[in-house]
Amino acid sequence: MIGALETEVLSSLRDLEEAPAREVRKALERNGTRVAYTTVATILGRLYEKGLVRRRRETCRGGERYVYRPVEVDQKYLLNLLKGVVAMFGPAGVVHLNEEIAKLNPSEERELRRRLGLD
């Protein structure tokens, strides 16, 4: 599972498609989340370790940096995650999950449905 800030970082990276930590931090700030560059870099490193983002090295003014891009999450992973929510939280977890899905904008809902293989 990933935390709330990790989710925001991953969402911003998905919107950017590919970006270094500094660009992700700027995108977060534009969306109202103020966080230090070092925090974003740390979170991207954790997402990399969890296999949710890929990274490559790139030469820049100050030397080198990582450029990150989100990994397409396997449908099997998402289904196992959903099963885990049901197993761990029971009916209350399902209700909460439905409430969160209802908050998605149409493009996010379409993307979720696509990833789950429902469309």
Biopython code that builds the backbone (N, CA, C, O; Angstrom):
import numpy as np
from Bio.PDB.StructureBuilder import StructureBuilder

atoms = [
    (1, "MET", "N", (0.848, -1.181, 0.000)),
    (1, "MET", "CA", (0.000, 0.000, 0.000)),
    (1, "MET", "C", (0.893, 1.243, 0.000)),
    (1, "MET", "O", (2.037, 1.214, 0.454)),
    (2, "ILE", "N", (0.339, 2.318, -0.517)),
    (2, "ILE", "CA", (1.084, 3.569, -0.510)),
    (2, "ILE", "C", (0.277, 4.625, 0.240)),
    (2, "ILE", "O", (-0.951, 4.577, 0.299)),
    (3, "GLY", "N", (1.010, 5.576, 0.809)),
    (3, "GLY", "CA", (0.389, 6.619, 1.602)),
    (3, "GLY", "C", (-0.217, 7.724, 0.752)),
    (3, "GLY", "O", (-0.121, 7.725, -0.475)),
    (4, "ALA", "N", (-0.847, 8.669, 1.452)),
    (4, "ALA", "CA", (-1.551, 9.761, 0.777)),
    (4, "ALA", "C", (-0.602, 10.639, -0.037)),
    (4, "ALA", "O", (-0.899, 10.975, -1.184)),
    (5, "LEU", "N", (0.534, 11.012, 0.549)),
    (5, "LEU", "CA", (1.469, 11.864, -0.185)),
    (5, "LEU", "C", (2.116, 11.107, -1.342)),
    (5, "LEU", "O", (2.356, 11.680, -2.405)),
    (6, "GLU", "N", (2.398, 9.825, -1.136)),
    (6, "GLU", "CA", (2.917, 9.002, -2.232)),
    (6, "GLU", "C", (1.913, 8.956, -3.380)),
    (6, "GLU", "O", (2.292, 9.009, -4.550)),
    (7, "THR", "N", (0.649, 8.859, -3.041)),
    (7, "THR", "CA", (-0.406, 8.837, -4.052)),
    (7, "THR", "C", (-0.435, 10.149, -4.824)),
    (7, "THR", "O", (-0.569, 10.148, -6.047)),
    (8, "GLU", "N", (-0.310, 11.270, -4.112)),
    (8, "GLU", "CA", (-0.299, 12.580, -4.771)),
    (8, "GLU", "C", (0.915, 12.718, -5.697)),
    (8, "GLU", "O", (0.795, 13.224, -6.814)),
    (9, "VAL", "N", (2.077, 12.268, -5.227)),
    (9, "VAL", "CA", (3.288, 12.341, -6.055)),
    (9, "VAL", "C", (3.117, 11.487, -7.305)),
    (9, "VAL", "O", (3.452, 11.920, -8.407)),
    (10, "LEU", "N", (2.600, 10.288, -7.137)),
    (10, "LEU", "CA", (2.405, 9.391, -8.274)),
    (10, "LEU", "C", (1.384, 9.962, -9.254)),
    (10, "LEU", "O", (1.566, 9.859, -10.467)),
    (11, "SER", "N", (0.330, 10.553, -8.748)),
    (11, "SER", "CA", (-0.684, 11.174, -9.607)),
    (11, "SER", "C", (-0.088, 12.334, -10.399)),
    (11, "SER", "O", (-0.345, 12.470, -11.595)),
    (12, "SER", "N", (0.707, 13.169, -9.731)),
    (12, "SER", "CA", (1.353, 14.289, -10.424)),
    (12, "SER", "C", (2.306, 13.778, -11.494)),
    (12, "SER", "O", (2.371, 14.332, -12.591)),
    (13, "LEU", "N", (3.042, 12.725, -11.175)),
    (13, "LEU", "CA", (3.962, 12.156, -12.160)),
    (13, "LEU", "C", (3.197, 11.587, -13.345)),
    (13, "LEU", "O", (3.638, 11.727, -14.486)),
    (14, "ARG", "N", (2.068, 10.951, -13.097)),
    (14, "ARG", "CA", (1.256, 10.428, -14.209)),
    (14, "ARG", "C", (0.800, 11.558, -15.122)),
    (14, "ARG", "O", (0.808, 11.418, -16.345)),
    (15, "ASP", "N", (0.400, 12.682, -14.525)),
    (15, "ASP", "CA", (-0.018, 13.832, -15.326)),
    (15, "ASP", "C", (1.132, 14.354, -16.185)),
    (15, "ASP", "O", (0.925, 14.771, -17.324)),
    (16, "LEU", "N", (2.345, 14.328, -15.630)),
    (16, "LEU", "CA", (3.525, 14.821, -16.345)),
    (16, "LEU", "C", (4.071, 13.784, -17.329)),
    (16, "LEU", "O", (4.770, 14.140, -18.277)),
    (17, "GLU", "N", (3.763, 12.528, -17.112)),
    (17, "GLU", "CA", (4.231, 11.378, -17.889)),
    (17, "GLU", "C", (5.674, 11.009, -17.587)),
    (17, "GLU", "O", (5.977, 9.831, -17.401)),
    (18, "GLU", "N", (6.565, 11.983, -17.534)),
    (18, "GLU", "CA", (7.969, 11.747, -17.195)),
    (18, "GLU", "C", (8.540, 13.060, -16.682)),
    (18, "GLU", "O", (8.332, 14.110, -17.291)),
    (19, "ALA", "N", (9.271, 13.006, -15.548)),
    (19, "ALA", "CA", (9.788, 14.251, -14.980)),
    (19, "ALA", "C", (10.792, 13.974, -13.874)),
    (19, "ALA", "O", (10.741, 12.929, -13.227)),
    (20, "PRO", "N", (11.712, 14.923, -13.657)),
    (20, "PRO", "CA", (12.590, 14.845, -12.484)),
    (20, "PRO", "C", (11.823, 15.301, -11.240)),
    (20, "PRO", "O", (10.729, 15.857, -11.349)),
    (21, "ALA", "N", (12.390, 15.069, -10.080)),
    (21, "ALA", "CA", (11.740, 15.398, -8.810)),
    (21, "ALA", "C", (11.340, 16.871, -8.739)),
    (21, "ALA", "O", (10.271, 17.190, -8.220)),
    (22, "ARG", "N", (12.165, 17.761, -9.243)),
    (22, "ARG", "CA", (11.875, 19.198, -9.170)),
    (22, "ARG", "C", (10.582, 19.542, -9.918)),
    (22, "ARG", "O", (9.787, 20.352, -9.441)),
    (23, "GLU", "N", (10.374, 18.935, -11.075)),
    (23, "GLU", "CA", (9.145, 19.188, -11.843)),
    (23, "GLU", "C", (7.920, 18.602, -11.141)),
    (23, "GLU", "O", (6.838, 19.190, -11.173)),
    (24, "VAL", "N", (8.095, 17.448, -10.513)),
    (24, "VAL", "CA", (6.991, 16.835, -9.774)),
    (24, "VAL", "C", (6.607, 17.740, -8.602)),
    (24, "VAL", "O", (5.424, 17.941, -8.330)),
    (25, "ARG", "N", (7.621, 18.290, -7.906)),
    (25, "ARG", "CA", (7.343, 19.201, -6.791)),
    (25, "ARG", "C", (6.575, 20.424, -7.267)),
    (25, "ARG", "O", (5.643, 20.868, -6.597)),
    (26, "LYS", "N", (6.953, 20.972, -8.413)),
    (26, "LYS", "CA", (6.244, 22.136, -8.966)),
    (26, "LYS", "C", (4.791, 21.780, -9.297)),
    (26, "LYS", "O", (3.886, 22.579, -9.054)),
    (27, "ALA", "N", (4.569, 20.595, -9.846)),
    (27, "ALA", "CA", (3.209, 20.167, -10.176)),
    (27, "ALA", "C", (2.374, 20.003, -8.906)),
    (27, "ALA", "O", (1.201, 20.375, -8.878)),
    (28, "LEU", "N", (2.976, 19.451, -7.866)),
    (28, "LEU", "CA", (2.274, 19.316, -6.588)),
    (28, "LEU", "C", (1.877, 20.688, -6.052)),
    (28, "LEU", "O", (0.759, 20.881, -5.573)),
    (29, "GLU", "N", (2.800, 21.629, -6.139)),
    (29, "GLU", "CA", (2.529, 22.981, -5.642)),
    (29, "GLU", "C", (1.394, 23.641, -6.424)),
    (29, "GLU", "O", (0.542, 24.314, -5.842)),
    (30, "ARG", "N", (1.385, 23.445, -7.746)),
    (30, "ARG", "CA", (0.296, 23.992, -8.560)),
    (30, "ARG", "C", (-1.058, 23.421, -8.140)),
    (30, "ARG", "O", (-2.090, 24.077, -8.281)),
    (31, "ASN", "N", (-1.039, 22.195, -7.624)),
    (31, "ASN", "CA", (-2.273, 21.544, -7.180)),
    (31, "ASN", "C", (-2.568, 21.795, -5.699)),
    (31, "ASN", "O", (-3.480, 21.194, -5.132)),
    (32, "GLY", "N", (-1.789, 22.688, -5.079)),
    (32, "GLY", "CA", (-2.067, 23.074, -3.697)),
    (32, "GLY", "C", (-1.329, 22.306, -2.624)),
    (32, "GLY", "O", (-1.602, 22.500, -1.439)),
    (33, "THR", "N", (-0.398, 21.437, -3.000)),
    (33, "THR", "CA", (0.376, 20.677, -2.023)),
    (33, "THR", "C", (1.784, 21.239, -1.958)),
    (33, "THR", "O", (2.564, 21.104, -2.901)),
    (34, "ARG", "N", (2.100, 21.869, -0.839)),
    (34, "ARG", "CA", (3.440, 22.441, -0.651)),
    (34, "ARG", "C", (4.291, 21.440, 0.098)),
    (34, "ARG", "O", (3.962, 21.031, 1.211)),
    (35, "VAL", "N", (5.384, 21.052, -0.522)),
    (35, "VAL", "CA", (6.273, 20.053, 0.068)),
    (35, "VAL", "C", (7.692, 20.338, -0.419)),
    (35, "VAL", "O", (7.887, 20.838, -1.527)),
    (36, "ALA", "N", (8.666, 20.019, 0.405)),
    (36, "ALA", "CA", (10.070, 20.270, 0.065)),
    (36, "ALA", "C", (10.534, 19.354, -1.070)),
    (36, "ALA", "O", (10.040, 18.239, -1.235)),
    (37, "TYR", "N", (11.482, 19.851, -1.836)),
    (37, "TYR", "CA", (12.075, 19.067, -2.917)),
    (37, "TYR", "C", (12.625, 17.747, -2.384)),
    (37, "TYR", "O", (12.431, 16.694, -2.992)),
    (38, "THR", "N", (13.314, 17.808, -1.244)),
    (38, "THR", "CA", (13.916, 16.585, -0.697)),
    (38, "THR", "C", (12.857, 15.540, -0.345)),
    (38, "THR", "O", (13.095, 14.339, -0.475)),
    (39, "THR", "N", (11.697, 16.001, 0.098)),
    (39, "THR", "CA", (10.599, 15.077, 0.409)),
    (39, "THR", "C", (10.117, 14.388, -0.855)),
    (39, "THR", "O", (9.896, 13.177, -0.864)),
    (40, "VAL", "N", (9.954, 15.161, -1.925)),
    (40, "VAL", "CA", (9.513, 14.587, -3.202)),
    (40, "VAL", "C", (10.548, 13.585, -3.715)),
    (40, "VAL", "O", (10.192, 12.498, -4.170)),
    (41, "ALA", "N", (11.822, 13.953, -3.638)),
    (41, "ALA", "CA", (12.887, 13.055, -4.101)),
    (41, "ALA", "C", (12.878, 11.749, -3.298)),
    (41, "ALA", "O", (13.045, 10.667, -3.862)),
    (42, "THR", "N", (12.684, 11.858, -1.991)),
    (42, "THR", "CA", (12.622, 10.663, -1.140)),
    (42, "THR", "C", (11.433, 9.792, -1.506)),
    (42, "THR", "O", (11.560, 8.571, -1.607)),
    (43, "ILE", "N", (10.277, 10.414, -1.703)),
    (43, "ILE", "CA", (9.068, 9.658, -2.053)),
    (43, "ILE", "C", (9.235, 8.971, -3.400)),
    (43, "ILE", "O", (8.846, 7.814, -3.557)),
    (44, "LEU", "N", (9.810, 9.670, -4.375)),
    (44, "LEU", "CA", (10.038, 9.049, -5.684)),
    (44, "LEU", "C", (10.987, 7.859, -5.555)),
    (44, "LEU", "O", (10.812, 6.848, -6.234)),
    (45, "GLY", "N", (11.990, 7.978, -4.687)),
    (45, "GLY", "CA", (12.896, 6.859, -4.435)),
    (45, "GLY", "C", (12.155, 5.668, -3.843)),
    (45, "GLY", "O", (12.415, 4.525, -4.219)),
    (46, "ARG", "N", (11.238, 5.927, -2.925)),
    (46, "ARG", "CA", (10.440, 4.849, -2.326)),
    (46, "ARG", "C", (9.509, 4.215, -3.345)),
    (46, "ARG", "O", (9.341, 2.996, -3.367)),
    (47, "LEU", "N", (8.902, 5.045, -4.189)),
    (47, "LEU", "CA", (8.029, 4.509, -5.238)),
    (47, "LEU", "C", (8.834, 3.655, -6.217)),
    (47, "LEU", "O", (8.328, 2.657, -6.731)),
    (48, "TYR", "N", (10.076, 4.041, -6.473)),
    (48, "TYR", "CA", (10.964, 3.250, -7.328)),
    (48, "TYR", "C", (11.232, 1.888, -6.675)),
    (48, "TYR", "O", (11.172, 0.850, -7.335)),
    (49, "GLU", "N", (11.527, 1.910, -5.374)),
    (49, "GLU", "CA", (11.795, 0.659, -4.653)),
    (49, "GLU", "C", (10.570, -0.258, -4.637)),
    (49, "GLU", "O", (10.710, -1.481, -4.627)),
    (50, "LYS", "N", (9.381, 0.327, -4.633)),
    (50, "LYS", "CA", (8.145, -0.452, -4.633)),
    (50, "LYS", "C", (7.758, -0.916, -6.036)),
    (50, "LYS", "O", (6.795, -1.664, -6.204)),
    (51, "GLY", "N", (8.514, -0.469, -7.042)),
    (51, "GLY", "CA", (8.246, -0.886, -8.413)),
    (51, "GLY", "C", (7.123, -0.118, -9.087)),
    (51, "GLY", "O", (6.595, -0.563, -10.106)),
    (52, "LEU", "N", (6.747, 1.043, -8.527)),
    (52, "LEU", "CA", (5.644, 1.815, -9.100)),
    (52, "LEU", "C", (6.105, 2.894, -10.067)),
    (52, "LEU", "O", (5.293, 3.447, -10.809)),
    (53, "VAL", "N", (7.402, 3.201, -10.070)),
    (53, "VAL", "CA", (7.962, 4.134, -11.051)),
    (53, "VAL", "C", (9.278, 3.560, -11.574)),
    (53, "VAL", "O", (9.926, 2.740, -10.923)),
    (54, "ARG", "N", (9.640, 4.008, -12.742)),
    (54, "ARG", "CA", (10.950, 3.685, -13.317)),
    (54, "ARG", "C", (11.752, 4.968, -13.324)),
    (54, "ARG", "O", (11.193, 6.062, -13.240)),
    (55, "ARG", "N", (13.051, 4.834, -13.422)),
    (55, "ARG", "CA", (13.881, 6.034, -13.485)),
    (55, "ARG", "C", (15.078, 5.803, -14.383)),
    (55, "ARG", "O", (15.527, 4.677, -14.602)),
    (56, "ARG", "N", (15.574, 6.920, -14.895)),
    (56, "ARG", "CA", (16.803, 6.879, -15.702)),
    (56, "ARG", "C", (17.640, 8.079, -15.302)),
    (56, "ARG", "O", (17.115, 9.095, -14.848)),
    (57, "ARG", "N", (18.942, 7.950, -15.474)),
    (57, "ARG", "CA", (19.837, 9.073, -15.170)),
    (57, "ARG", "C", (19.907, 9.998, -16.372)),
    (57, "ARG", "O", (19.828, 9.576, -17.526)),
    (58, "GLU", "N", (20.058, 11.269, -16.055)),
    (58, "GLU", "CA", (20.134, 12.284, -17.099)),
    (58, "GLU", "C", (21.166, 13.332, -16.660)),
    (58, "GLU", "O", (21.212, 13.715, -15.491)),
    (59, "THR", "N", (21.968, 13.777, -17.583)),
    (59, "THR", "CA", (22.925, 14.837, -17.293)),
    (59, "THR", "C", (22.184, 16.168, -17.246)),
    (59, "THR", "O", (21.342, 16.460, -18.095)),
    (60, "CYS", "N", (22.514, 16.960, -16.242)),
    (60, "CYS", "CA", (21.901, 18.279, -16.115)),
    (60, "CYS", "C", (22.967, 19.284, -15.693)),
    (60, "CYS", "O", (24.138, 18.930, -15.554)),
    (61, "ARG", "N", (22.566, 20.524, -15.490)),
    (61, "ARG", "CA", (23.504, 21.581, -15.141)),
    (61, "ARG", "C", (24.400, 21.233, -13.961)),
    (61, "ARG", "O", (25.609, 21.458, -14.011)),
    (62, "GLY", "N", (23.819, 20.688, -12.908)),
    (62, "GLY", "CA", (24.575, 20.408, -11.691)),
    (62, "GLY", "C", (25.253, 19.056, -11.671)),
    (62, "GLY", "O", (25.905, 18.720, -10.683)),
    (63, "GLY", "N", (25.125, 18.281, -12.709)),
    (63, "GLY", "CA", (25.718, 16.947, -12.763)),
    (63, "GLY", "C", (24.757, 15.948, -13.362)),
    (63, "GLY", "O", (24.559, 15.916, -14.577)),
    (64, "GLU", "N", (24.156, 15.127, -12.510)),
    (64, "GLU", "CA", (23.187, 14.137, -12.964)),
    (64, "GLU", "C", (21.969, 14.160, -12.072)),
    (64, "GLU", "O", (22.031, 14.589, -10.920)),
    (65, "ARG", "N", (20.855, 13.693, -12.617)),
    (65, "ARG", "CA", (19.616, 13.583, -11.850)),
    (65, "ARG", "C", (18.832, 12.402, -12.402)),
    (65, "ARG", "O", (19.110, 11.899, -13.491)),
    (66, "TYR", "N", (17.847, 11.975, -11.623)),
    (66, "TYR", "CA", (16.946, 10.933, -12.089)),
    (66, "TYR", "C", (15.727, 11.579, -12.730)),
    (66, "TYR", "O", (15.230, 12.606, -12.267)),
    (67, "VAL", "N", (15.266, 10.965, -13.787)),
    (67, "VAL", "CA", (14.001, 11.341, -14.412)),
    (67, "VAL", "C", (13.094, 10.131, -14.238)),
    (67, "VAL", "O", (13.452, 9.014, -14.611)),
    (68, "TYR", "N", (11.920, 10.365, -13.669)),
    (68, "TYR", "CA", (10.989, 9.292, -13.308)),
    (68, "TYR", "C", (9.816, 9.219, -14.270)),
    (68, "TYR", "O", (9.419, 10.216, -14.874)),
    (69, "ARG", "N", (9.272, 8.016, -14.399)),
    (69, "ARG", "CA", (8.024, 7.825, -15.141)),
    (69, "ARG", "C", (7.253, 6.716, -14.454)),
    (69, "ARG", "O", (7.843, 5.773, -13.927)),
    (70, "PRO", "N", (5.928, 6.831, -14.459)),
    (70, "PRO", "CA", (5.122, 5.806, -13.779)),
    (70, "PRO", "C", (5.145, 4.487, -14.541)),
    (70, "PRO", "O", (5.293, 4.457, -15.763)),
    (71, "VAL", "N", (4.997, 3.422, -13.807)),
    (71, "VAL", "CA", (4.914, 2.088, -14.382)),
    (71, "VAL", "C", (3.440, 1.769, -14.587)),
    (71, "VAL", "O", (2.609, 2.085, -13.735)),
    (72, "GLU", "N", (3.120, 1.157, -15.691)),
    (72, "GLU", "CA", (1.753, 0.676, -15.886)),
    (72, "GLU", "C", (1.525, -0.426, -14.871)),
    (72, "GLU", "O", (2.216, -1.445, -14.876)),
    (73, "VAL", "N", (0.558, -0.216, -14.009)),
    (73, "VAL", "CA", (0.278, -1.192, -12.960)),
    (73, "VAL", "C", (-0.461, -2.378, -13.574)),
    (73, "VAL", "O", (-1.455, -2.213, -14.281)),
    (74, "ASP", "N", (0.026, -3.528, -13.299)),
    (74, "ASP", "CA", (-0.544, -4.769, -13.801)),
    (74, "ASP", "C", (-1.966, -4.960, -13.263)),
    (74, "ASP", "O", (-2.225, -4.725, -12.083)),
    (75, "GLN", "N", (-2.869, -5.381, -14.123)),
    (75, "GLN", "CA", (-4.263, -5.625, -13.737)),
    (75, "GLN", "C", (-4.329, -6.615, -12.574)),
    (75, "GLN", "O", (-5.157, -6.463, -11.676)),
    (76, "LYS", "N", (-3.474, -7.612, -12.588)),
    (76, "LYS", "CA", (-3.458, -8.611, -11.524)),
    (76, "LYS", "C", (-3.130, -7.955, -10.178)),
    (76, "LYS", "O", (-3.716, -8.310, -9.155)),
    (77, "TYR", "N", (-2.206, -7.009, -10.178)),
    (77, "TYR", "CA", (-1.837, -6.296, -8.949)),
    (77, "TYR", "C", (-3.041, -5.531, -8.407)),
    (77, "TYR", "O", (-3.319, -5.575, -7.208)),
    (78, "LEU", "N", (-3.752, -4.830, -9.287)),
    (78, "LEU", "CA", (-4.912, -4.059, -8.846)),
    (78, "LEU", "C", (-6.011, -4.953, -8.296)),
    (78, "LEU", "O", (-6.631, -4.628, -7.283)),
    (79, "LEU", "N", (-6.252, -6.066, -8.954)),
    (79, "LEU", "CA", (-7.285, -6.980, -8.464)),
    (79, "LEU", "C", (-6.906, -7.571, -7.111)),
    (79, "LEU", "O", (-7.761, -7.731, -6.240)),
    (80, "ASN", "N", (-5.625, -7.898, -6.933)),
    (80, "ASN", "CA", (-5.168, -8.401, -5.639)),
    (80, "ASN", "C", (-5.297, -7.322, -4.562)),
    (80, "ASN", "O", (-5.629, -7.618, -3.414)),
    (81, "LEU", "N", (-5.037, -6.090, -4.934)),
    (81, "LEU", "CA", (-5.193, -4.979, -4.001)),
    (81, "LEU", "C", (-6.650, -4.848, -3.568)),
    (81, "LEU", "O", (-6.937, -4.667, -2.385)),
    (82, "LEU", "N", (-7.562, -4.939, -4.525)),
    (82, "LEU", "CA", (-8.984, -4.858, -4.197)),
    (82, "LEU", "C", (-9.413, -6.011, -3.296)),
    (82, "LEU", "O", (-10.171, -5.821, -2.344)),
    (83, "LYS", "N", (-8.923, -7.198, -3.603)),
    (83, "LYS", "CA", (-9.242, -8.352, -2.757)),
    (83, "LYS", "C", (-8.696, -8.147, -1.345)),
    (83, "LYS", "O", (-9.328, -8.539, -0.364)),
    (84, "GLY", "N", (-7.516, -7.529, -1.252)),
    (84, "GLY", "CA", (-6.924, -7.244, 0.053)),
    (84, "GLY", "C", (-7.755, -6.263, 0.859)),
    (84, "GLY", "O", (-7.895, -6.414, 2.073)),
    (85, "VAL", "N", (-8.311, -5.250, 0.185)),
    (85, "VAL", "CA", (-9.178, -4.281, 0.863)),
    (85, "VAL", "C", (-10.397, -5.005, 1.426)),
    (85, "VAL", "O", (-10.782, -4.782, 2.573)),
    (86, "VAL", "N", (-10.992, -5.856, 0.630)),
    (86, "VAL", "CA", (-12.182, -6.596, 1.075)),
    (86, "VAL", "C", (-11.824, -7.512, 2.241)),
    (86, "VAL", "O", (-12.546, -7.565, 3.237)),
    (87, "ALA", "N", (-10.708, -8.236, 2.119)),
    (87, "ALA", "CA", (-10.313, -9.167, 3.177)),
    (87, "ALA", "C", (-9.969, -8.438, 4.474)),
    (87, "ALA", "O", (-10.303, -8.907, 5.562)),
    (88, "MET", "N", (-9.310, -7.308, 4.356)),
    (88, "MET", "CA", (-8.839, -6.602, 5.542)),
    (88, "MET", "C", (-9.931, -5.768, 6.213)),
    (88, "MET", "O", (-10.012, -5.727, 7.441)),
    (89, "PHE", "N", (-10.760, -5.112, 5.423)),
    (89, "PHE", "CA", (-11.703, -4.157, 5.981)),
    (89, "PHE", "C", (-13.164, -4.575, 5.858)),
    (89, "PHE", "O", (-14.040, -3.937, 6.441)),
    (90, "GLY", "N", (-13.430, -5.627, 5.116)),
    (90, "GLY", "CA", (-14.804, -6.118, 4.988)),
    (90, "GLY", "C", (-15.726, -5.117, 4.309)),
    (90, "GLY", "O", (-15.273, -4.301, 3.506)),
    (91, "PRO", "N", (-16.998, -5.172, 4.621)),
    (91, "PRO", "CA", (-17.980, -4.302, 3.969)),
    (91, "PRO", "C", (-17.688, -2.809, 4.143)),
    (91, "PRO", "O", (-17.928, -2.024, 3.226)),
    (92, "ALA", "N", (-17.176, -2.413, 5.304)),
    (92, "ALA", "CA", (-16.869, -0.993, 5.524)),
    (92, "ALA", "C", (-15.786, -0.514, 4.558)),
    (92, "ALA", "O", (-15.834, 0.619, 4.078)),
    (93, "GLY", "N", (-14.816, -1.373, 4.278)),
    (93, "GLY", "CA", (-13.761, -1.020, 3.324)),
    (93, "GLY", "C", (-14.296, -0.854, 1.918)),
    (93, "GLY", "O", (-13.861, 0.027, 1.177)),
    (94, "VAL", "N", (-15.235, -1.699, 1.557)),
    (94, "VAL", "CA", (-15.850, -1.617, 0.230)),
    (94, "VAL", "C", (-16.652, -0.327, 0.104)),
    (94, "VAL", "O", (-16.597, 0.346, -0.926)),
    (95, "VAL", "N", (-17.396, 0.017, 1.151)),
    (95, "VAL", "CA", (-18.169, 1.260, 1.138)),
    (95, "VAL", "C", (-17.238, 2.451, 0.990)),
    (95, "VAL", "O", (-17.492, 3.343, 0.179)),
    (96, "HIS", "N", (-16.158, 2.472, 1.771)),
    (96, "HIS", "CA", (-15.200, 3.583, 1.689)),
    (96, "HIS", "C", (-14.563, 3.649, 0.301)),
    (96, "HIS", "O", (-14.413, 4.731, -0.266)),
    (97, "LEU", "N", (-14.193, 2.503, -0.238)),
    (97, "LEU", "CA", (-13.593, 2.464, -1.571)),
    (97, "LEU", "C", (-14.567, 3.025, -2.605)),
    (97, "LEU", "O", (-14.164, 3.794, -3.478)),
    (98, "ASN", "N", (-15.825, 2.655, -2.518)),
    (98, "ASN", "CA", (-16.834, 3.194, -3.443)),
    (98, "ASN", "C", (-16.969, 4.700, -3.301)),
    (98, "ASN", "O", (-17.132, 5.406, -4.297)),
    (99, "GLU", "N", (-16.903, 5.201, -2.064)),
    (99, "GLU", "CA", (-16.988, 6.642, -1.844)),
    (99, "GLU", "C", (-15.802, 7.357, -2.482)),
    (99, "GLU", "O", (-15.961, 8.424, -3.075)),
    (100, "GLU", "N", (-14.625, 6.774, -2.361)),
    (100, "GLU", "CA", (-13.429, 7.377, -2.957)),
    (100, "GLU", "C", (-13.500, 7.343, -4.481)),
    (100, "GLU", "O", (-13.112, 8.309, -5.137)),
    (101, "ILE", "N", (-13.983, 6.260, -5.043)),
    (101, "ILE", "CA", (-14.125, 6.160, -6.494)),
    (101, "ILE", "C", (-15.111, 7.204, -7.000)),
    (101, "ILE", "O", (-14.918, 7.774, -8.074)),
    (102, "ALA", "N", (-16.162, 7.456, -6.235)),
    (102, "ALA", "CA", (-17.167, 8.458, -6.616)),
    (102, "ALA", "C", (-16.568, 9.864, -6.682)),
    (102, "ALA", "O", (-17.109, 10.734, -7.364)),
    (103, "LYS", "N", (-15.467, 10.089, -5.987)),
    (103, "LYS", "CA", (-14.807, 11.407, -5.978)),
    (103, "LYS", "C", (-13.911, 11.622, -7.203)),
    (103, "LYS", "O", (-13.477, 12.745, -7.463)),
    (104, "LEU", "N", (-13.635, 10.563, -7.946)),
    (104, "LEU", "CA", (-12.751, 10.679, -9.104)),
    (104, "LEU", "C", (-13.401, 11.519, -10.193)),
    (104, "LEU", "O", (-14.619, 11.507, -10.369)),
    (105, "ASN", "N", (-12.551, 12.256, -10.925)),
    (105, "ASN", "CA", (-13.100, 12.952, -12.079)),
    (105, "ASN", "C", (-13.272, 11.922, -13.201)),
    (105, "ASN", "O", (-12.691, 10.838, -13.129)),
    (106, "PRO", "N", (-14.052, 12.238, -14.226)),
    (106, "PRO", "CA", (-14.360, 11.239, -15.268)),
    (106, "PRO", "C", (-13.130, 10.606, -15.916)),
    (106, "PRO", "O", (-13.136, 9.407, -16.194)),
    (107, "SER", "N", (-12.088, 11.378, -16.160)),
    (107, "SER", "CA", (-10.907, 10.800, -16.809)),
    (107, "SER", "C", (-10.186, 9.828, -15.871)),
    (107, "SER", "O", (-9.673, 8.804, -16.321)),
    (108, "GLU", "N", (-10.144, 10.142, -14.571)),
    (108, "GLU", "CA", (-9.531, 9.226, -13.613)),
    (108, "GLU", "C", (-10.339, 7.935, -13.491)),
    (108, "GLU", "O", (-9.775, 6.848, -13.375)),
    (109, "GLU", "N", (-11.657, 8.068, -13.518)),
    (109, "GLU", "CA", (-12.515, 6.880, -13.437)),
    (109, "GLU", "C", (-12.339, 6.002, -14.678)),
    (109, "GLU", "O", (-12.262, 4.777, -14.573)),
    (110, "ARG", "N", (-12.276, 6.638, -15.860)),
    (110, "ARG", "CA", (-12.051, 5.862, -17.095)),
    (110, "ARG", "C", (-10.718, 5.118, -17.032)),
    (110, "ARG", "O", (-10.624, 3.954, -17.421)),
    (111, "GLU", "N", (-9.680, 5.817, -16.532)),
    (111, "GLU", "CA", (-8.355, 5.195, -16.428)),
    (111, "GLU", "C", (-8.394, 4.009, -15.464)),
    (111, "GLU", "O", (-7.817, 2.961, -15.755)),
    (112, "LEU", "N", (-9.057, 4.159, -14.338)),
    (112, "LEU", "CA", (-9.177, 3.066, -13.385)),
    (112, "LEU", "C", (-9.920, 1.882, -14.007)),
    (112, "LEU", "O", (-9.494, 0.735, -13.874)),
    (113, "ARG", "N", (-11.020, 2.168, -14.679)),
    (113, "ARG", "CA", (-11.786, 1.107, -15.331)),
    (113, "ARG", "C", (-10.930, 0.409, -16.399)),
    (113, "ARG", "O", (-10.973, -0.814, -16.535)),
    (114, "ARG", "N", (-10.157, 1.193, -17.148)),
    (114, "ARG", "CA", (-9.278, 0.609, -18.174)),
    (114, "ARG", "C", (-8.255, -0.318, -17.531)),
    (114, "ARG", "O", (-8.031, -1.431, -18.007)),
    (115, "ARG", "N", (-7.633, 0.146, -16.446)),
    (115, "ARG", "CA", (-6.596, -0.664, -15.780)),
    (115, "ARG", "C", (-7.153, -1.932, -15.162)),
    (115, "ARG", "O", (-6.458, -2.943, -15.070)),
    (116, "LEU", "N", (-8.396, -1.878, -14.743)),
    (116, "LEU", "CA", (-9.023, -3.069, -14.160)),
    (116, "LEU", "C", (-9.592, -4.009, -15.225)),
    (116, "LEU", "O", (-10.075, -5.099, -14.919)),
    (117, "GLY", "N", (-9.523, -3.561, -16.478)),
    (117, "GLY", "CA", (-10.037, -4.379, -17.562)),
    (117, "GLY", "C", (-11.549, -4.386, -17.625)),
    (117, "GLY", "O", (-12.149, -5.341, -18.120)),
    (118, "LEU", "N", (-12.173, -3.322, -17.126)),
    (118, "LEU", "CA", (-13.637, -3.235, -17.133)),
    (118, "LEU", "C", (-14.179, -2.527, -18.355)),
    (118, "LEU", "O", (-15.390, -2.523, -18.571)),
    (119, "ASP", "N", (-13.337, -1.939, -19.143)),
    (119, "ASP", "CA", (-13.779, -1.260, -20.387)),
    (119, "ASP", "C", (-13.219, -1.971, -21.601)),
    (119, "ASP", "O", (-13.474, -1.556, -22.732)),
]
sb = StructureBuilder()
sb.init_structure("model")
sb.init_model(0)
sb.init_chain("A")
sb.init_seg("    ")
for serial, (resi, resn, name, xyz) in enumerate(atoms, 1):
    if name == "N":
        sb.init_residue(resn, " ", resi, " ")
    sb.init_atom(name, np.array(xyz, "f"), 0.0, 1.0, " ", f" {name:<3s}", serial, name[0])
structure = sb.get_structure()
